[in-house]
């Protein structure tokens, strides 16, 4: 079982997520990485 906590500040929204599903964790990490890439360009 994977438990991960994400803290985010994006477009003025802030919060934290607790996720215990490994597939969901990897999807969220992908979205975060894509968001960071888009912000850099």
PDBQT receptor file of N, H, CA, C and O in Angstrom, charges set to zero:
ATOM      1  N   UNK A   1       0.848  -1.193   0.000  1.00  0.00    +0.000 N 
ATOM      2  CA  UNK A   1       0.000   0.000   0.000  1.00  0.00    +0.000 C 
ATOM      3  C   UNK A   1       0.882   1.240   0.000  1.00  0.00    +0.000 C 
ATOM      4  O   UNK A   1       1.853   1.332   0.751  1.00  0.00    +0.000 OA
ATOM      5  N   UNK A   2       0.531   2.178  -0.843  1.00  0.00    +0.000 N 
ATOM      6  H   UNK A   2      -0.258   2.103  -1.453  1.00  0.00    +0.000 HD
ATOM      7  CA  UNK A   2       1.299   3.412  -0.960  1.00  0.00    +0.000 C 
ATOM      8  C   UNK A   2       0.466   4.547  -0.395  1.00  0.00    +0.000 C 
ATOM      9  O   UNK A   2      -0.697   4.724  -0.757  1.00  0.00    +0.000 OA
ATOM     10  N   UNK A   3       1.071   5.306   0.490  1.00  0.00    +0.000 N 
ATOM     11  H   UNK A   3       2.015   5.163   0.784  1.00  0.00    +0.000 HD
ATOM     12  CA  UNK A   3       0.388   6.492   1.019  1.00  0.00    +0.000 C 
ATOM     13  C   UNK A   3       1.270   7.690   0.720  1.00  0.00    +0.000 C 
ATOM     14  O   UNK A   3       2.434   7.734   1.120  1.00  0.00    +0.000 OA
ATOM     15  N   UNK A   4       0.720   8.641   0.028  1.00  0.00    +0.000 N 
ATOM     16  H   UNK A   4      -0.225   8.606  -0.297  1.00  0.00    +0.000 HD
ATOM     17  CA  UNK A   4       1.488   9.835  -0.319  1.00  0.00    +0.000 C 
ATOM     18  C   UNK A   4       0.654  11.056   0.014  1.00  0.00    +0.000 C 
ATOM     19  O   UNK A   4      -0.576  11.028  -0.042  1.00  0.00    +0.000 OA
ATOM     20  N   UNK A   5       1.341  12.116   0.358  1.00  0.00    +0.000 N 
ATOM     21  H   UNK A   5       2.340  12.139   0.404  1.00  0.00    +0.000 HD
ATOM     22  CA  UNK A   5       0.638  13.365   0.634  1.00  0.00    +0.000 C 
ATOM     23  C   UNK A   5       1.176  14.429  -0.306  1.00  0.00    +0.000 C 
ATOM     24  O   UNK A   5       2.387  14.609  -0.428  1.00  0.00    +0.000 OA
ATOM     25  N   UNK A   6       0.282  15.122  -0.960  1.00  0.00    +0.000 N 
ATOM     26  H   UNK A   6      -0.702  14.976  -0.861  1.00  0.00    +0.000 HD
ATOM     27  CA  UNK A   6       0.671  16.168  -1.895  1.00  0.00    +0.000 C 
ATOM     28  C   UNK A   6       0.204  17.505  -1.344  1.00  0.00    +0.000 C 
ATOM     29  O   UNK A   6      -0.942  17.648  -0.917  1.00  0.00    +0.000 OA
ATOM     30  N   UNK A   7       1.083  18.462  -1.356  1.00  0.00    +0.000 N 
ATOM     31  H   UNK A   7       2.014  18.347  -1.702  1.00  0.00    +0.000 HD
ATOM     32  CA  UNK A   7       0.681  19.835  -1.025  1.00  0.00    +0.000 C 
ATOM     33  C   UNK A   7       0.841  20.642  -2.302  1.00  0.00    +0.000 C 
ATOM     34  O   UNK A   7       1.848  20.523  -3.000  1.00  0.00    +0.000 OA
ATOM     35  N   UNK A   8      -0.143  21.453  -2.598  1.00  0.00    +0.000 N 
ATOM     36  H   UNK A   8      -0.961  21.550  -2.031  1.00  0.00    +0.000 HD
ATOM     37  CA  UNK A   8      -0.080  22.174  -3.858  1.00  0.00    +0.000 C 
ATOM     38  C   UNK A   8      -0.555  23.611  -3.698  1.00  0.00    +0.000 C 
ATOM     39  O   UNK A   8      -1.402  23.925  -2.862  1.00  0.00    +0.000 OA
ATOM     40  N   UNK A   9       0.016  24.462  -4.522  1.00  0.00    +0.000 N 
ATOM     41  H   UNK A   9       0.705  24.207  -5.202  1.00  0.00    +0.000 HD
ATOM     42  CA  UNK A   9      -0.416  25.854  -4.631  1.00  0.00    +0.000 C 
ATOM     43  C   UNK A   9      -0.447  26.151  -6.122  1.00  0.00    +0.000 C 
ATOM     44  O   UNK A   9       0.603  26.309  -6.745  1.00  0.00    +0.000 OA
ATOM     45  N   UNK A  10      -1.637  26.228  -6.698  1.00  0.00    +0.000 N 
ATOM     46  H   UNK A  10      -2.490  26.099  -6.192  1.00  0.00    +0.000 HD
ATOM     47  CA  UNK A  10      -1.765  26.296  -8.149  1.00  0.00    +0.000 C 
ATOM     48  C   UNK A  10      -2.937  27.205  -8.496  1.00  0.00    +0.000 C 
ATOM     49  O   UNK A  10      -4.058  26.987  -8.038  1.00  0.00    +0.000 OA
ATOM     50  N   UNK A  11      -2.673  28.211  -9.295  1.00  0.00    +0.000 N 
ATOM     51  H   UNK A  11      -1.762  28.388  -9.667  1.00  0.00    +0.000 HD
ATOM     52  CA  UNK A  11      -3.715  29.147  -9.724  1.00  0.00    +0.000 C 
ATOM     53  C   UNK A  11      -4.470  29.720  -8.523  1.00  0.00    +0.000 C 
ATOM     54  O   UNK A  11      -5.682  29.922  -8.584  1.00  0.00    +0.000 OA
ATOM     55  N   UNK A  12      -3.744  29.980  -7.432  1.00  0.00    +0.000 N 
ATOM     56  H   UNK A  12      -2.759  29.816  -7.382  1.00  0.00    +0.000 HD
ATOM     57  CA  UNK A  12      -4.380  30.594  -6.278  1.00  0.00    +0.000 C 
ATOM     58  C   UNK A  12      -5.080  29.608  -5.358  1.00  0.00    +0.000 C 
ATOM     59  O   UNK A  12      -5.574  30.001  -4.301  1.00  0.00    +0.000 OA
ATOM     60  N   UNK A  13      -5.135  28.344  -5.735  1.00  0.00    +0.000 N 
ATOM     61  H   UNK A  13      -4.734  28.025  -6.594  1.00  0.00    +0.000 HD
ATOM     62  CA  UNK A  13      -5.746  27.339  -4.872  1.00  0.00    +0.000 C 
ATOM     63  C   UNK A  13      -4.643  26.617  -4.114  1.00  0.00    +0.000 C 
ATOM     64  O   UNK A  13      -3.606  26.280  -4.686  1.00  0.00    +0.000 OA
ATOM     65  N   UNK A  14      -4.868  26.380  -2.828  1.00  0.00    +0.000 N 
ATOM     66  H   UNK A  14      -5.710  26.653  -2.364  1.00  0.00    +0.000 HD
ATOM     67  CA  UNK A  14      -3.873  25.625  -2.070  1.00  0.00    +0.000 C 
ATOM     68  C   UNK A  14      -4.595  24.560  -1.266  1.00  0.00    +0.000 C 
ATOM     69  O   UNK A  14      -5.769  24.707  -0.929  1.00  0.00    +0.000 OA
ATOM     70  N   UNK A  15      -3.887  23.496  -0.966  1.00  0.00    +0.000 N 
ATOM     71  H   UNK A  15      -2.932  23.376  -1.240  1.00  0.00    +0.000 HD
ATOM     72  CA  UNK A  15      -4.498  22.430  -0.193  1.00  0.00    +0.000 C 
ATOM     73  C   UNK A  15      -3.575  21.248  -0.125  1.00  0.00    +0.000 C 
ATOM     74  O   UNK A  15      -2.433  21.313  -0.579  1.00  0.00    +0.000 OA
ATOM     75  N   UNK A  16      -4.064  20.165   0.440  1.00  0.00    +0.000 N 
ATOM     76  H   UNK A  16      -4.992  20.112   0.809  1.00  0.00    +0.000 HD
ATOM     77  CA  UNK A  16      -3.249  18.959   0.502  1.00  0.00    +0.000 C 
ATOM     78  C   UNK A  16      -4.139  17.759   0.224  1.00  0.00    +0.000 C 
ATOM     79  O   UNK A  16      -5.334  17.768   0.523  1.00  0.00    +0.000 OA
ATOM     80  N   UNK A  17      -3.539  16.734  -0.348  1.00  0.00    +0.000 N 
ATOM     81  H   UNK A  17      -2.569  16.727  -0.590  1.00  0.00    +0.000 HD
ATOM     82  CA  UNK A  17      -4.255  15.506  -0.671  1.00  0.00    +0.000 C 
ATOM     83  C   UNK A  17      -3.545  14.347   0.002  1.00  0.00    +0.000 C 
ATOM     84  O   UNK A  17      -2.315  14.295   0.024  1.00  0.00    +0.000 OA
ATOM     85  N   UNK A  18      -4.303  13.430   0.542  1.00  0.00    +0.000 N 
ATOM     86  H   UNK A  18      -5.302  13.472   0.524  1.00  0.00    +0.000 HD
ATOM     87  CA  UNK A  18      -3.722  12.178   1.024  1.00  0.00    +0.000 C 
ATOM     88  C   UNK A  18      -4.230  11.076   0.113  1.00  0.00    +0.000 C 
ATOM     89  O   UNK A  18      -5.439  10.898  -0.039  1.00  0.00    +0.000 OA
ATOM     90  N   UNK A  19      -3.318  10.342  -0.491  1.00  0.00    +0.000 N 
ATOM     91  H   UNK A  19      -2.336  10.487  -0.368  1.00  0.00    +0.000 HD
ATOM     92  CA  UNK A  19      -3.684   9.346  -1.492  1.00  0.00    +0.000 C 
ATOM     93  C   UNK A  19      -3.095   8.009  -1.084  1.00  0.00    +0.000 C 
ATOM     94  O   UNK A  19      -1.930   7.937  -0.695  1.00  0.00    +0.000 OA
ATOM     95  N   UNK A  20      -3.880   6.960  -1.168  1.00  0.00    +0.000 N 
ATOM     96  H   UNK A  20      -4.826   7.018  -1.485  1.00  0.00    +0.000 HD
ATOM     97  CA  UNK A  20      -3.392   5.639  -0.781  1.00  0.00    +0.000 C 
ATOM     98  C   UNK A  20      -3.424   4.656  -1.944  1.00  0.00    +0.000 C 
ATOM     99  O   UNK A  20      -3.181   3.465  -1.751  1.00  0.00    +0.000 OA
ATOM    100  N   UNK A  21      -3.721   5.139  -3.148  1.00  0.00    +0.000 N 
ATOM    101  H   UNK A  21      -3.918   6.107  -3.304  1.00  0.00    +0.000 HD
ATOM    102  CA  UNK A  21      -3.773   4.271  -4.326  1.00  0.00    +0.000 C 
ATOM    103  C   UNK A  21      -2.570   4.569  -5.209  1.00  0.00    +0.000 C 
ATOM    104  O   UNK A  21      -2.401   5.698  -5.670  1.00  0.00    +0.000 OA
ATOM    105  N   UNK A  22      -1.738   3.567  -5.447  1.00  0.00    +0.000 N 
ATOM    106  H   UNK A  22      -1.876   2.650  -5.073  1.00  0.00    +0.000 HD
ATOM    107  CA  UNK A  22      -0.483   3.776  -6.181  1.00  0.00    +0.000 C 
ATOM    108  C   UNK A  22      -0.750   4.331  -7.580  1.00  0.00    +0.000 C 
ATOM    109  O   UNK A  22      -0.029   5.218  -8.037  1.00  0.00    +0.000 OA
ATOM    110  N   UNK A  23      -1.776   3.820  -8.266  1.00  0.00    +0.000 N 
ATOM    111  H   UNK A  23      -2.362   3.100  -7.895  1.00  0.00    +0.000 HD
ATOM    112  CA  UNK A  23      -2.073   4.306  -9.615  1.00  0.00    +0.000 C 
ATOM    113  C   UNK A  23      -2.468   5.778  -9.577  1.00  0.00    +0.000 C 
ATOM    114  O   UNK A  23      -2.059   6.565 -10.431  1.00  0.00    +0.000 OA
ATOM    115  N   UNK A  24      -3.264   6.138  -8.580  1.00  0.00    +0.000 N 
ATOM    116  H   UNK A  24      -3.596   5.499  -7.886  1.00  0.00    +0.000 HD
ATOM    117  CA  UNK A  24      -3.695   7.524  -8.463  1.00  0.00    +0.000 C 
ATOM    118  C   UNK A  24      -2.502   8.413  -8.140  1.00  0.00    +0.000 C 
ATOM    119  O   UNK A  24      -2.399   9.530  -8.647  1.00  0.00    +0.000 OA
ATOM    120  N   UNK A  25      -1.606   7.920  -7.302  1.00  0.00    +0.000 N 
ATOM    121  H   UNK A  25      -1.690   7.013  -6.891  1.00  0.00    +0.000 HD
ATOM    122  CA  UNK A  25      -0.408   8.694  -6.952  1.00  0.00    +0.000 C 
ATOM    123  C   UNK A  25       0.390   9.015  -8.204  1.00  0.00    +0.000 C 
ATOM    124  O   UNK A  25       0.794  10.161  -8.401  1.00  0.00    +0.000 OA
ATOM    125  N   UNK A  26       0.623   8.020  -9.054  1.00  0.00    +0.000 N 
ATOM    126  H   UNK A  26       0.294   7.089  -8.895  1.00  0.00    +0.000 HD
ATOM    127  CA  UNK A  26       1.431   8.265 -10.252  1.00  0.00    +0.000 C 
ATOM    128  C   UNK A  26       0.702   9.216 -11.198  1.00  0.00    +0.000 C 
ATOM    129  O   UNK A  26       1.341  10.042 -11.850  1.00  0.00    +0.000 OA
ATOM    130  N   UNK A  27      -0.626   9.114 -11.283  1.00  0.00    +0.000 N 
ATOM    131  H   UNK A  27      -1.145   8.443 -10.753  1.00  0.00    +0.000 HD
ATOM    132  CA  UNK A  27      -1.372  10.030 -12.145  1.00  0.00    +0.000 C 
ATOM    133  C   UNK A  27      -1.249  11.461 -11.640  1.00  0.00    +0.000 C 
ATOM    134  O   UNK A  27      -1.054  12.388 -12.425  1.00  0.00    +0.000 OA
ATOM    135  N   UNK A  28      -1.365  11.637 -10.327  1.00  0.00    +0.000 N 
ATOM    136  H   UNK A  28      -1.524  10.884  -9.689  1.00  0.00    +0.000 HD
ATOM    137  CA  UNK A  28      -1.267  12.989  -9.765  1.00  0.00    +0.000 C 
ATOM    138  C   UNK A  28       0.126  13.550  -9.992  1.00  0.00    +0.000 C 
ATOM    139  O   UNK A  28       0.277  14.726 -10.320  1.00  0.00    +0.000 OA
ATOM    140  N   UNK A  29       1.150  12.712  -9.819  1.00  0.00    +0.000 N 
ATOM    141  H   UNK A  29       1.027  11.756  -9.552  1.00  0.00    +0.000 HD
ATOM    142  CA  UNK A  29       2.512  13.175 -10.066  1.00  0.00    +0.000 C 
ATOM    143  C   UNK A  29       2.670  13.607 -11.519  1.00  0.00    +0.000 C 
ATOM    144  O   UNK A  29       3.329  14.609 -11.801  1.00  0.00    +0.000 OA
ATOM    145  N   UNK A  30       2.068  12.856 -12.447  1.00  0.00    +0.000 N 
ATOM    146  H   UNK A  30       1.533  12.042 -12.218  1.00  0.00    +0.000 HD
ATOM    147  CA  UNK A  30       2.128  13.233 -13.861  1.00  0.00    +0.000 C 
ATOM    148  C   UNK A  30       1.494  14.598 -14.079  1.00  0.00    +0.000 C 
ATOM    149  O   UNK A  30       2.059  15.451 -14.764  1.00  0.00    +0.000 OA
ATOM    150  N   UNK A  31       0.308  14.806 -13.489  1.00  0.00    +0.000 N 
ATOM    151  H   UNK A  31      -0.152  14.114 -12.932  1.00  0.00    +0.000 HD
ATOM    152  CA  UNK A  31      -0.383  16.079 -13.657  1.00  0.00    +0.000 C 
ATOM    153  C   UNK A  31       0.447  17.217 -13.085  1.00  0.00    +0.000 C 
ATOM    154  O   UNK A  31       0.536  18.288 -13.685  1.00  0.00    +0.000 OA
ATOM    155  N   UNK A  32       1.058  16.985 -11.918  1.00  0.00    +0.000 N 
ATOM    156  H   UNK A  32       0.986  16.115 -11.431  1.00  0.00    +0.000 HD
ATOM    157  CA  UNK A  32       1.880  18.027 -11.297  1.00  0.00    +0.000 C 
ATOM    158  C   UNK A  32       3.066  18.346 -12.194  1.00  0.00    +0.000 C 
ATOM    159  O   UNK A  32       3.389  19.515 -12.405  1.00  0.00    +0.000 OA
ATOM    160  N   UNK A  33       3.716  17.316 -12.724  1.00  0.00    +0.000 N 
ATOM    161  H   UNK A  33       3.454  16.366 -12.552  1.00  0.00    +0.000 HD
ATOM    162  CA  UNK A  33       4.872  17.543 -13.586  1.00  0.00    +0.000 C 
ATOM    163  C   UNK A  33       4.464  18.287 -14.852  1.00  0.00    +0.000 C 
ATOM    164  O   UNK A  33       5.180  19.184 -15.296  1.00  0.00    +0.000 OA
ATOM    165  N   UNK A  34       3.323  17.928 -15.438  1.00  0.00    +0.000 N 
ATOM    166  H   UNK A  34       2.741  17.199 -15.077  1.00  0.00    +0.000 HD
ATOM    167  CA  UNK A  34       2.851  18.614 -16.637  1.00  0.00    +0.000 C 
ATOM    168  C   UNK A  34       2.537  20.068 -16.316  1.00  0.00    +0.000 C 
ATOM    169  O   UNK A  34       2.850  20.961 -17.103  1.00  0.00    +0.000 OA
ATOM    170  N   UNK A  35       1.927  20.305 -15.176  1.00  0.00    +0.000 N 
ATOM    171  H   UNK A  35       1.673  19.579 -14.536  1.00  0.00    +0.000 HD
ATOM    172  CA  UNK A  35       1.599  21.671 -14.772  1.00  0.00    +0.000 C 
ATOM    173  C   UNK A  35       2.854  22.503 -14.604  1.00  0.00    +0.000 C 
ATOM    174  O   UNK A  35       2.895  23.663 -15.015  1.00  0.00    +0.000 OA
ATOM    175  N   UNK A  36       3.883  21.915 -13.998  1.00  0.00    +0.000 N 
ATOM    176  H   UNK A  36       3.850  20.973 -13.664  1.00  0.00    +0.000 HD
ATOM    177  CA  UNK A  36       5.133  22.653 -13.827  1.00  0.00    +0.000 C 
ATOM    178  C   UNK A  36       5.751  22.971 -15.174  1.00  0.00    +0.000 C 
ATOM    179  O   UNK A  36       6.253  24.075 -15.386  1.00  0.00    +0.000 OA
ATOM    180  N   UNK A  37       5.717  22.002 -16.095  1.00  0.00    +0.000 N 
ATOM    181  H   UNK A  37       5.309  21.106 -15.923  1.00  0.00    +0.000 HD
ATOM    182  CA  UNK A  37       6.284  22.232 -17.424  1.00  0.00    +0.000 C 
ATOM    183  C   UNK A  37       5.539  23.370 -18.126  1.00  0.00    +0.000 C 
ATOM    184  O   UNK A  37       6.161  24.230 -18.749  1.00  0.00    +0.000 OA
ATOM    185  N   UNK A  38       4.214  23.373 -18.024  1.00  0.00    +0.000 N 
ATOM    186  H   UNK A  38       3.709  22.674 -17.518  1.00  0.00    +0.000 HD
ATOM    187  CA  UNK A  38       3.431  24.415 -18.686  1.00  0.00    +0.000 C 
ATOM    188  C   UNK A  38       3.738  25.777 -18.072  1.00  0.00    +0.000 C 
ATOM    189  O   UNK A  38       3.772  26.779 -18.787  1.00  0.00    +0.000 OA
ATOM    190  N   UNK A  39       3.961  25.830 -16.762  1.00  0.00    +0.000 N 
ATOM    191  H   UNK A  39       3.933  25.016 -16.181  1.00  0.00    +0.000 HD
ATOM    192  CA  UNK A  39       4.255  27.105 -16.120  1.00  0.00    +0.000 C 
ATOM    193  C   UNK A  39       5.615  27.629 -16.553  1.00  0.00    +0.000 C 
ATOM    194  O   UNK A  39       5.818  28.841 -16.627  1.00  0.00    +0.000 OA
ATOM    195  N   UNK A  40       6.557  26.718 -16.843  1.00  0.00    +0.000 N 
ATOM    196  H   UNK A  40       6.392  25.733 -16.783  1.00  0.00    +0.000 HD
ATOM    197  CA  UNK A  40       7.899  27.150 -17.227  1.00  0.00    +0.000 C 
ATOM    198  C   UNK A  40       7.911  27.777 -18.615  1.00  0.00    +0.000 C 
ATOM    199  O   UNK A  40       8.740  28.641 -18.900  1.00  0.00    +0.000 OA
ATOM    200  N   UNK A  41       6.997  27.347 -19.478  1.00  0.00    +0.000 N 
ATOM    201  H   UNK A  41       6.323  26.645 -19.247  1.00  0.00    +0.000 HD
ATOM    202  CA  UNK A  41       7.007  27.850 -20.859  1.00  0.00    +0.000 C 
ATOM    203  C   UNK A  41       6.136  29.078 -21.030  1.00  0.00    +0.000 C 
ATOM    204  O   UNK A  41       6.040  29.618 -22.132  1.00  0.00    +0.000 OA
TER     205      UNK A  41
